[in-house]
Amino acid sequence: MLRGGGENTGKLLKTQGIVLHSLKYGEADVIITLFGRKTGKISAVVKGARKPKSSMRGTVQLFNYGYYLLYKGKSLYTAVQCETVEPFVPLREQLLKLAYASYISELLTHIMPHEEVNPAAFDLLLSSLKLISDENEVLGARYFDINLMKISGFFPRLLSCVVCAKNVLNDRGTIVFTASKGGVLCSQCSQNEDEGIPVSRGTLVLTNRLSSMEPDFLKKLKIAPQFYEEMAEITKEFWKFILERELKTLNFINNVKDMNKKER
């Protein structure tokens, strides 16, 4: 049993891990991109994983969460032994859940450097995938967005103006979020600003609150569609500014939503 105790020895390392990408390799092998709690983002060969009777077939599936015993080679890790804890089947079988899970996977891949160990980011990924799989996929994605900003040191200023420091919750005018400025502008400071997304006070309070909430409490939240829409706009523009590109999986999400609307 891999999930038991035991110290790492020599070049062997045991870690909890989540599969972010899976690629066929050779006749029967698979190369996975694994985000490990003790390894960060790595590439690992899982030999014979595509053989019909291989005990590792399930452990190389997209979003599989499990324990991985790894051998570190010169350029790649090799998965010596794997044990699934949670396969997250709904994330592969339900298209909208797949789209949102792919979104947070793509975002994490861009933000986290190769082999940078970050247990907080791993725990966030795991809890967010659970939310997407078992609860509300949109809430799971926004929770991941907001807390990844915090973990990576990019969290924007949301409750006070980035220019004059005025408390925007007391501002009766239009408040805008500007990614390039790193947060919100009050109604007065935003008058000479060409860019920016109008945002409600409720969305700012909720976004700030989500950055400090435990995942178990999220199930009790009832969030209006307006707040989800505004948070989606904020996070989209924010990551576009940070990454200097738009995430490809946003199109995937929009296409699935459009398809679902046509089927109704």
C-alpha positions as CSV (number, residue, x, y, z in Angstrom):
1,M,0.0,0.0,0.0
2,L,1.6,3.2,-1.2
3,R,-0.6,5.5,0.9
4,G,0.9,4.2,4.1
5,G,4.1,5.4,5.8
6,G,7.7,5.0,4.7
7,E,10.5,7.3,4.1
8,N,11.9,8.2,0.7
9,T,15.2,6.5,0.0
10,G,17.9,7.3,-2.6
11,K,16.4,8.2,-5.9
12,L,13.0,6.8,-5.0
13,L,10.4,9.3,-4.0
14,K,6.8,8.7,-2.9
15,T,4.3,11.5,-3.4
16,Q,0.6,12.3,-3.7
17,G,0.0,13.4,-7.3
18,I,-2.6,14.5,-9.8
19,V,-2.3,13.8,-13.5
20,L,-2.5,17.0,-15.6
21,H,-1.7,15.5,-19.0
22,S,-1.3,12.0,-20.4
23,L,0.5,11.1,-23.6
24,K,0.9,7.8,-25.4
25,Y,4.6,6.8,-25.7
26,G,6.0,3.9,-27.6
27,E,4.0,0.7,-27.9
28,A,2.6,0.4,-24.4
29,D,4.0,3.3,-22.2
30,V,2.5,6.6,-21.2
31,I,4.2,9.9,-20.3
32,I,2.2,11.9,-17.7
33,T,2.5,15.4,-16.5
34,L,2.1,15.0,-12.8
35,F,1.6,17.7,-10.2
36,G,3.0,16.1,-7.0
37,R,2.8,17.4,-3.5
38,K,6.5,16.7,-3.0
39,T,7.7,17.1,-6.5
40,G,5.8,20.0,-8.1
41,K,5.1,19.7,-11.8
42,I,7.1,16.9,-13.4
43,S,7.0,14.5,-16.4
44,A,7.1,10.8,-15.7
45,V,7.1,7.6,-17.8
46,V,4.6,4.9,-16.7
47,K,5.9,1.8,-18.4
48,G,3.4,-0.7,-19.7
49,A,0.4,1.4,-18.6
50,R,-1.5,0.8,-21.8
51,K,-1.3,-3.0,-21.6
52,P,-4.8,-4.5,-21.1
53,K,-3.9,-6.1,-17.8
54,S,-1.7,-3.4,-16.4
55,S,-2.5,-2.4,-12.8
56,M,-1.4,1.2,-13.7
57,R,-4.0,1.8,-16.5
58,G,-6.3,3.9,-14.3
59,T,-3.5,5.8,-12.6
60,V,-2.5,7.6,-15.9
61,Q,-6.0,8.8,-16.6
62,L,-6.5,12.6,-16.8
63,F,-7.1,14.2,-13.3
64,N,-6.4,10.9,-11.5
65,Y,-5.4,11.5,-7.9
66,G,-3.2,9.0,-6.2
67,Y,0.1,8.0,-4.7
68,Y,3.1,7.6,-7.0
69,L,6.4,6.0,-6.3
70,L,8.9,7.7,-8.6
71,Y,12.4,7.0,-9.7
72,K,14.3,10.1,-10.8
73,G,16.4,9.6,-13.9
74,K,18.6,12.1,-15.8
75,S,15.8,13.7,-17.7
76,L,12.5,12.1,-16.7
77,Y,11.0,10.4,-13.7
78,T,9.7,6.8,-14.0
79,A,6.6,5.8,-12.1
80,V,7.6,2.5,-10.4
81,Q,4.3,2.0,-8.6
82,C,1.0,3.9,-8.6
83,E,-2.2,3.6,-6.5
84,T,-5.4,5.5,-7.2
85,V,-7.1,7.3,-4.3
86,E,-9.8,9.2,-6.3
87,P,-10.2,8.8,-10.1
88,F,-12.5,11.8,-10.5
89,V,-14.6,10.0,-13.1
90,P,-17.2,12.8,-13.6
91,L,-14.4,15.1,-14.7
92,R,-13.9,12.9,-17.8
93,E,-17.4,11.9,-18.4
94,Q,-19.3,15.2,-18.0
95,L,-18.3,17.7,-20.7
96,L,-18.8,20.9,-18.7
97,K,-16.9,19.5,-15.7
98,L,-14.2,18.4,-18.1
99,A,-14.0,21.9,-19.5
100,Y,-13.6,23.6,-16.1
101,A,-11.2,21.0,-14.8
102,S,-9.1,21.5,-18.0
103,Y,-9.2,25.2,-17.4
104,I,-7.6,25.0,-13.9
105,S,-5.1,22.4,-15.2
106,E,-4.0,24.7,-18.0
107,L,-3.8,27.7,-15.6
108,L,-1.7,25.8,-13.1
109,T,0.6,24.5,-15.9
110,H,1.3,28.1,-16.9
111,I,1.8,29.5,-13.4
112,M,3.8,26.8,-11.7
113,P,7.4,26.4,-12.8
114,H,8.8,22.9,-13.5
115,E,9.7,21.0,-10.3
116,E,8.8,23.9,-7.9
117,V,7.4,22.2,-4.8
118,N,4.3,24.0,-3.6
119,P,2.1,21.9,-1.2
120,A,-0.5,24.8,-0.9
121,A,-1.0,24.8,-4.7
122,F,-1.4,21.0,-4.6
123,D,-4.0,21.2,-1.9
124,L,-5.8,23.9,-3.7
125,L,-5.8,21.9,-7.0
126,L,-7.2,18.8,-5.1
127,S,-10.0,20.7,-3.3
128,S,-10.9,22.6,-6.5
129,L,-11.2,19.3,-8.5
130,K,-13.4,17.9,-5.8
131,L,-15.7,20.9,-6.0
132,I,-15.9,20.7,-9.8
133,S,-16.5,17.0,-9.6
134,D,-19.0,16.8,-6.8
135,E,-20.6,20.2,-6.5
136,N,-20.6,23.4,-8.7
137,E,-18.0,23.4,-11.5
138,V,-18.1,27.2,-11.8
139,L,-17.6,27.8,-8.1
140,G,-14.7,25.3,-8.1
141,A,-13.0,27.1,-11.0
142,R,-13.5,30.6,-9.4
143,Y,-12.2,29.3,-6.0
144,F,-9.1,28.0,-7.8
145,D,-8.6,31.3,-9.7
146,I,-8.8,33.4,-6.6
147,N,-6.7,31.3,-4.3
148,L,-4.0,30.7,-7.0
149,M,-3.7,34.4,-7.2
150,K,-3.1,34.5,-3.5
151,I,-0.6,31.6,-3.4
152,S,1.4,32.9,-6.4
153,G,1.6,36.4,-4.9
154,F,-0.6,38.1,-7.5
155,F,-3.7,38.8,-5.5
156,P,-5.2,42.1,-6.6
157,R,-6.4,45.0,-4.4
158,L,-10.2,44.7,-4.2
159,L,-11.6,46.7,-1.3
160,S,-9.7,49.9,-1.7
161,C,-8.7,52.1,-4.7
162,V,-5.2,51.3,-6.0
163,V,-4.6,55.0,-6.7
164,C,-6.0,56.9,-3.7
165,A,-6.6,54.1,-1.2
166,K,-10.3,55.1,-0.7
167,N,-12.6,52.3,0.6
168,V,-14.6,51.5,-2.5
169,L,-17.3,49.7,-0.5
170,N,-18.5,53.2,0.5
171,D,-18.3,54.6,-3.0
172,R,-21.7,55.1,-4.6
173,G,-20.3,55.6,-8.1
174,T,-19.0,53.1,-10.6
175,I,-16.1,51.0,-9.5
176,V,-13.9,49.4,-12.1
177,F,-11.3,46.6,-12.0
178,T,-8.1,47.1,-13.9
179,A,-5.7,44.2,-14.3
180,S,-2.8,46.4,-15.3
181,K,-3.2,48.6,-12.2
182,G,-3.4,45.5,-9.9
183,G,-6.9,46.1,-8.6
184,V,-9.9,48.4,-8.4
185,L,-10.3,52.1,-9.0
186,C,-12.9,54.2,-7.2
187,S,-15.4,56.2,-9.2
188,Q,-13.3,59.3,-9.2
189,C,-9.9,57.8,-10.1
190,S,-11.5,55.7,-12.9
191,Q,-12.8,58.8,-14.8
192,N,-9.6,59.2,-16.7
193,E,-9.1,55.4,-17.2
194,D,-9.9,54.0,-20.7
195,E,-9.7,50.4,-19.6
196,G,-11.4,48.5,-16.8
197,I,-14.4,46.3,-16.0
198,P,-17.3,47.7,-14.0
199,V,-17.8,45.6,-10.9
200,S,-20.3,45.5,-8.1
201,R,-19.4,45.8,-4.4
202,G,-21.0,42.4,-3.8
203,T,-18.6,40.7,-6.2
204,L,-15.6,42.4,-4.6
205,V,-16.7,41.3,-1.1
206,L,-17.4,37.8,-2.3
207,T,-14.1,37.5,-4.2
208,N,-12.1,38.7,-1.2
209,R,-14.0,36.3,1.1
210,L,-13.4,33.3,-1.2
211,S,-9.6,33.9,-0.7
212,S,-9.8,33.0,2.9
213,M,-12.6,30.3,3.0
214,E,-12.1,26.6,3.6
215,P,-13.5,24.4,0.8
216,D,-16.1,22.7,3.1
217,F,-17.9,26.0,3.7
218,L,-18.3,26.7,0.0
219,K,-21.1,24.1,-0.3
220,K,-23.3,26.3,1.8
221,L,-22.9,29.4,-0.4
222,K,-25.7,30.5,-2.6
223,I,-24.2,32.9,-5.2
224,A,-26.2,35.0,-7.7
225,P,-25.4,34.5,-11.4
226,Q,-24.3,38.2,-11.7
227,F,-21.5,37.6,-9.2
228,Y,-20.3,34.5,-11.1
229,E,-20.3,36.5,-14.3
230,E,-18.3,39.4,-12.8
231,M,-15.8,37.1,-11.1
232,A,-15.3,35.3,-14.5
233,E,-14.6,38.6,-16.2
234,I,-12.2,39.7,-13.5
235,T,-10.2,36.5,-13.5
236,K,-10.2,36.3,-17.3
237,E,-8.7,39.8,-17.6
238,F,-6.3,39.3,-14.7
239,W,-4.7,36.1,-16.0
240,K,-4.6,37.5,-19.5
241,F,-2.5,40.4,-18.2
242,I,-0.3,38.1,-16.0
243,L,0.3,35.4,-18.7
244,E,0.2,37.8,-21.7
245,R,-2.1,35.4,-23.4
246,E,-5.7,34.1,-23.2
247,L,-6.2,30.6,-21.9
248,K,-7.2,28.2,-24.7
249,T,-9.6,26.3,-22.4
250,L,-11.9,29.4,-22.1
251,N,-13.0,28.7,-25.7
252,F,-13.7,25.1,-24.7
253,I,-15.9,26.3,-21.8
254,N,-17.8,28.7,-24.0
255,N,-18.3,26.1,-26.7
256,V,-19.8,23.6,-24.2
257,K,-22.1,26.2,-22.7
258,D,-23.3,27.2,-26.2
259,M,-23.9,23.5,-27.0
260,N,-25.9,23.0,-23.8
261,K,-28.1,26.1,-24.6
262,K,-28.9,24.7,-28.0
263,E,-29.9,21.3,-26.5
264,R,-32.4,22.9,-24.1
